[in-house]
Amino acid sequence: MNAPRRPALFAARQRPGMRLPPAADAASRPARLRIVDQTDDGPAELWLYDAIGEDFFGHGVNAESLCRDIGDLAADEILLRVNSPGGDYFDGIAIYNALVSHPAKVAAQVDGLAASAASFIIQAADRVVVGRGARVMIHDALMFVYGNEAEV
């Protein structure tokens, strides 16, 4: 007998009565980002459990689609759950601005790590809670330069 498969840690807990926005079903969304729309008794949940911005292979959170999904939420409250190593600055700023401009009250909960770009995304919240053993990592900006001697 096979044991039932347990959901991944980053998957949204879908309670009875929850509904997903049309663009947020499992087939169209990366596995490490979930948006669970508001129920009658709770906030909409946004699970940000991946790098900010897509890499060469298409992994990571796409700010364009996430910002569109945030704008489509009709919730009065949003719970932002974060476990992210950070990522692209400009994608992070876009997500931050989408959360700040949304009329809902936003609460951020750091479940594991909010590093780099994720550390300023959580600042869009009205209230931030860092879980026991979780970390927020803020650092100076990083950059690199590419080119030959004359260009640099």
Secondary structure, 3 states (H helix, E strand, C coil): CCCCCCCCCCCCCCCCCCCCCHHHCCCCCCCCEEEECCECCECEEEEECCCECCCCCCCCECHHHHHHHHHHCCCCEEEEEEEECCECHHHHHHHHHHHHHCCCEEEEEEEEEEECHHHHHHHHCCEEEECCCCEEECCCCCCCCCCCCCCC
